Amino acid sequence: MNLPMNHKPFALLILISLLLAACAPQTVPAAPQPSIALEKCALVSPRGTQTDARCGTLTVPEDRANPGGRQISLNIAVIPAIKRNPAPDPLFLLAGGPGQSAIEAFPAMLPLLYDIHESRDIVLVDQRGTGKSNPLRCLDPDDETVMDEDRMIAELKACPARLEADLRLYTTEIAMQDLDAVRAALGYARINLYGASYGTRAALTYLRLYPDRVRAMILDAVVDPGFRLLLDASQDGQRALEAAFARCEAEPACRAAFPQVREEFAALLERLGAQPVDLEIAHPLTGKPLAFTLTRDILAGIVFSALYSPEFVALLPLTVHTAYADGNYAPLVTQGMSVDAGLYDGMFYAVACAEDAPLITADDAAAAAGPVFGDRTRPLREVCAAWPQGAVSAEFRAPVASDVPALLLSGEADPITPPHYADTVARSLPNSRHLVAPGMGHGLLTRGCVGQIVTDFIARGALDGLDTACVQAIEPPPFFVSFTGPQP
């Protein structure tokens, strides 16, 4: 489940490179004959690289209980397999957030999917409310001045009146009914699923609704059915922060360079709590000037976001020390603002206000608040109090029981979906295996040997014979002791 940075919904890093592969030869029927028109198109990454695909739309009712009512179009992209006789079961990639567009999020990673693309189609569907599937957006993504939490909450609370949608109808269960309609329209009998973060909720929901349609499933940065967005983030983030400090203390070069990093971080929080600092920096993604007042809570949110990535964690002691010793907050601030999740925040709140906020009371939030990150749920609860809330089924929060082969992936130091959530999911998936990479954060597919394990798993469609011992040898990057890098 991707988290807001500075209380804006965003999803981090989990959708970086996805090295999946499937190359076992199979006897397959004729290629699927889609019932919807697909035309040649090119998927363009933020860096300008292009992937040839076939694109189209599928029209579905916004309200499935009223098929004659308002219709919406689902945006679809298929990257056809290279082989003339591909495997009959494609890989569907489910984006995170909630609120990411699969077609916007994945093109940068598609060149890394050559092996699976060789043997299987890859299918991207913009979940309703994202991308070109009736997009729901509230805040201006180019307005980099929205750093004031009260202003942001006020704009979000007023947003439903501006959106052309029945926001009660954008839940995960309805979206997974859309996904199955796409599957059927494209002519596939069974599919493989990859879900990351919120995408694991979506994948498990699809598996529950359509158990016979799933061949194999990969869940990366797993949330269990009982997960309540943001509720435990403060405590889980605290554990990840403590692990980062402990690792610095155990690494001789980091310990020598920053012997009091814990104390310096605590002092920074106290300093900003007493006297916020006016900053003007160049935004790390747009380069535009960004002027705002850095408060204790904003700094805590920035540090929380940095914990998603071991690369950012490797910089954390240095940037904390620079802020403490020199009063230079720019490296620490820009570090936490360097990822653009591209979320459609209207879809984020449509999902979270239906599925999470109703289960979070003020007492729950107070009990879960931590010493550094506080109550991470307040903006969500305040916004959702003003939003229409969709319904979810009685089974939505129940464990999903299935014998479908499932590979579960966790980073030991993930601040938002630590391994215990995957442990819970695995209890009702007897044909599953849970891999935990030491010291790693949110999203595991590109780490060490995990890509090869995933390749083998997708090729087999089974867990038998997978060699997973190498995961324990994965190490996070060493800490930077200066801005030139780690100690040689």
N, C-alpha and C positions, 0 to 999 in steps of 0.2 A: 504494500500500500504506500503509494508515494505521498509525501508530506508537504504541507505548505512551507515555504521559506518566508520568514517574516510574516507568518500567518496567511500568506497566499498559497493556495493549493499548487503544489508542484510535485513532480515526481522526478526522482533523481536517479540517474546513472544505471538504473536497472535496465534500460533499453539501449545500452551501449552494445557493442558487437555481439552477435548471436551465432556462435560457431556450431551450428547444427549440421548434421550430415546423414545421408542415407544412401547407401550404394550397393546393397545386396541385390543380386539379380532375382527377379521374381517372374512368375508366369502371370500375366495380367490380361484382363479383358480389354476390349477396345477402349480408346480414350473416351472420357465422358463427353456427352453431347449436351451442352448447356441449353437451358430453355430461355436464357436471356442473351441479348446481343452483347458480345464483347468485341471491342475495337482496339487496334494497336494504339499504344500510348507509351509514354516514357515517364518513369518515376525519377524525380530529381531530388538529390540530397541537398542539404544546406551548403555543401561544398561544391555543388554543381555537377557531380557525377551522375550519370544517367543509367537506368536499368530498363531494358525493354520489357514491356508487360502488355497485358490485354485488360482493358478497363470497361466497366459498365455499371449499371445501376439496377437495383431491384426495388420496385415500389411495394410498400407494405402499409397496412393501416396503422396510424398512430395508436389507435385504440383497438386492440385485437378483439375486444368484446363487441365492437361496432365496426365490422369490416366495410360497411358502406360509408363510413365517416371520413374524416380528414386523412389524406394519404401523405406519406413521407418517402423519400428516396434514399436508399442505402448505397453508399459509394463503395465500389468493389474493384480490387486490382488482383489479377492472377499473373504470377510469373511462371510461365509454362515450363515444365521439365524439359531438359535438353534431349533426353533419350526419346526415340520414336515410340517405344513401348514403355512408358513410365509406370512406376508403381501406382496402383489405383487409389491409394490413400494419401492425400496431400497433407501438408503441414499448414495449419491455421495459426497465425501469430496474433495473440491477444495483448493489446497494449495496456499500459498501466494507468495510474492516476488515482481515482477515476478521472477521466477527462482527456486522455491522449487520443489523437487520431492515429490509427495504425498506419495509414497510408502516408502520413506526414512523419511519423516517428521512425519507421523502419528503412526507408531508402538508403540511408547512410550505411546500414549494416548489410544490405543485400549483396554487395560484392564478396562478403565473407561467407555467404551461404552457398558457395558454388557446389560443394559436394551434394548437399541435399537437393539443390536446384537441378542437378544433373539427373537425378532419379525420380524426383517428386515435384509436383506443382507446389508453389508457395502461394497462399491466399491471404490477402489483407482485406479486412472489412472495417470501414469507419463505423464504430459503434454509434447508434443513434445519439444525437446531441454533439457529435464531434466531426471535425473535418468538413466534408461535403454532405454529411448525413444529417440534414436539418441542424446545423451547428447552433449551440447555445453558449453565448459569451456575454459576460457582464462587464468586466473591467477592460479598459482599453489596453491591449498588450503592449502598445508603444508608449504608454504613459508611465515613464520610469519614476515619476515623482510620487507615486502612491506608496509612501512609506509610513503614512499616518494610519494606525490601525483603526481608530474611530471613524475616519473618513472612509476607509475601505469597507468597514462593516455597514456604514450607512448606505453606500452605493450598492452593496450586494443585497441589502434588505429591500431596496427599491427595485431591484432588477426584474423580478417575476412579471411585473406589469408591462415590461418592455419586450419580453420574449414571446415569439409566436410559437407557442407550444403549450400543451397540457403537461406541466412538469411532473405530474403524478405518474406519467406513463414512460418514464426513462429509467426504470429500475433495471438491475442486472438480470432478473428473470425474464423480463420482456425483451431485453437486448439479446439474450441467448436464444429466445424463440426466433428473433430475427436471424441470428447466426445459422440456425438450423434451416430456416427458409432459404438462405443463401446456399448452404450445402446442397439442399435438394435441387435448387435451380441450376447449380453448376454440375449436377449429375454424379456426385460422389456418394457412395454407399457408406463408407467409413472415413474418418479423418484422424489425424494426429493433432494434438493441441500443445502449444507452448504458451504458457501464461507467466507473466512476471508481475510481482507485487499485487496490485488490484487485479491484474489479469489472472492471478491464481484463484481469486474469488469467482471470476467469470468462468474459468475453466471447470472448477468444481461444480458450479451451478449447471453448466452445460452437461457435465457427466451425470449429475443427478437427474436432469430432465430427459436425457437421451442416452442411457447407459449402453445401448447396443450400437451406437454410432461412433464410439471412440476406440481406436486401436491401441494407442499409447499416449502418455501424457507426461509433460515436463512442467513442474511447478518450481519456479525460481523466486526466492524471497517470499515465503509462503505465509498466507493468513488463514487461520482456521475459521470455521463458521461462527464461532463465538467472538471473533475479533471485533472490537468497537473502535473505529477509526479515531486516532489521537488520544484515546483515553489513557493508555499505558505508555504513550510516547515519552513522557517526562522521565519515568523510571527506567525504561529501556534505553533511552538516550543517556541517562546518568551512568548506567553500567558500561555503555560503549565509551563514554568519556573517561571513566576511571580506567578502563582497559587500555586506552591510548596513553594515559599518563603512566600507568604501570609499565607499559612496554617501553616508553622513553627511559624510564628509570632503570630498566633492565638492559638497555642498549648503552654500552660504555660511552660512545661518542655523544649521544643525545644527553645522557646524564651529565657529562662533563660540560657541555655547552649550555644546558638549561637546568641546573641543579634544583631550581625552585619554581619549576613551571606551574605546579599546582597552586602555590601561594601567589604567584604572579597573576594567574587567571582569576583567583578569588578576589585579588586586589582590584583588578580591572572591573569586575562586576560591581564591587562596592563603590569604586570611583564614579562609574557611570550612573549608578543608582543615586548618588548624591548630587552629581552635576553632569547631565548629558552634554554631549559635544556636538557642535555644528560642524558638518563635514561637507566638502564638495570634492567629488571624485569623478573620473571618467568611468562610465558604466562598462564593465569588462566585456559585455557582449555587443553593445551598440556603439560604444565610444562616445555617447552623448554625455554632456555634463549632468551630474546627479547631485543635487544639494538636498540634504536632509539632516535631521537631528538624530544622532546615534544615542539611543537609550540603552539601559541595561537589558531590557527585554529583546530589543532588536539584535543586540550583540549575541545574546543567548540563542536566538533563532538562527543566526548566521553560523554559529559554532555547531548547532545541531545539524544543519544541512551539510556542513563539512564532514561530519562523521559518517555519512553515507559511503564515502569513497576513501579507500586506503591511500590513494595519491594525495588527497587533501589532508588526511590525517598526518601524513608524513611531513607536511608543512606547518601543522598546527603549533607545536612548541615554538618554532621560530617566529611565526606571526604573532603569537601571544606575547612572546618576549619583546618583540619589536614595538608592539602597542604599549606594553607596560614601561619599558625602559626609555623609549624615545617619544612616546605620545603619538606615534605614527600608526593610525588605525587602518590606513588604506590597504595594506597587504592582507590583513585579516578579513576586512569587509569584502574586498573584491574576490577573495578566495571562496567565500560562501555564496557569492552572487554569480558564479561563473557557469552555471548550468541553466539552460532554458528548456523547461519541460514541455512548453507549448500546450498547456492545458486549456481546455474549454471549460471555464470555471462554472458556467451555468449547468453543464452536465455534471461536474463534480458535486455541486450542491444538490442537484436533483437526485443523485444517487445517495449521497451521504445523509441528506435530510430525511430520506425514506428508510435507509437501512442501518444507520448508525446513531444519529442524534437522538431518536426516540428512546434509545436504550442507555443514554448517558444522563444521569441526574446531576444536579449541582453537588449533592453529597458525594456521588461517585467521583466527580472531578476533583473535589477538595481532597478526598482521600488519596487520589492518585498523583496529586501535584508533588513535584520534586523540588529540591533546594536550588537547583540551577535553572531548570527549564520551566518550572512553575506549572500552571494549568494550561496545557496545550489545547484544550477543548473550548475555551471561552468564545473565540470568534465563531466557531462552528455552531455552538449552541445558540448564540445570539442571532446569527443569520437564519438558522433553520426555524427559529420561533416565528419568523415572518414569511416563511416559504410554504407552499402547498406540499404535502407529503404523500407520496404514493404508498400503496399497500404491498406487503410481501407475504408470501405463503407461510403457513405454519411450519413447513419443512425447511424453510430457507436457512434457519439457524441450526438445523440438525446435522450431525456428522454425516458425511457422504460415504456410504459403504459401497465398495466395488472391488472386483478382482482385476480390473484393467491394470496393466503394467504402468507404474508411475515412478518417475525419478524426481526426488525432492532435493532441492539445493538451498543451502543456507550459508551465510557468512557468520562466523562466530561473533563478530563485533558489529553486526547490523543494528543500528539504533532504533529501527522501527519495526522490523519483522525478524527478531532474533530466532534462533533455532527452536525454541520451545513451541512455537506455533506449528512448525512442520512436524514436530514430534506428536502433537495432538492430532493433526490430520492423518499421520501414518497409522495411527491406532485402528482406523476403520478402512485402511487400504492395505490388506494383507499382502498384496503383490507389489509392494513398494520398497524403495531403498532411499534412505536419507543420508546425504553427504554434507558434511560441515567442514568448511575450509578455515583453518586457524587464522585469526587476526583479520579476516576479510569483512567487508561491509555489505552493502545492499546490492545484490546481483552477482552471480557467480559464474555465469557461462563462459566468460572470456578469461578465467583465471587458471593458470597452470595447465594441468592435464584435463580439466573438466570438459573442454571442447571435444577432446578425443573420446572421453567416456560417453558424452551425449551422442557423438557420431555413431559409436558402436550400438548404443541403446536404440536409436531410431532405426538403424539398419536391421537389427534383430527383431525389434518390437517386443523385446523381452529383457529381463534382468539377468537371466542365466549367462554365466561366463564373463560378466563385466569385471574388469580389473579396476578396482577403485582405490587401492591402497595408496596410490600416488597423491591423493587429495591431501593427506596429512603432511606432505612435504611442501605444500604451497606456503609461501611466506609473503607478508605484506612488504611494500618497499621500505627501505631504510629511511630514517628521519633526516631531513635537511638540517645541517648545522649552520648553514649560511645560505644566502640566496644564490650561490653558485652550485649548491647541491649537497648531497651527503658527504660524509668524510670519505676520502679515497680509500 
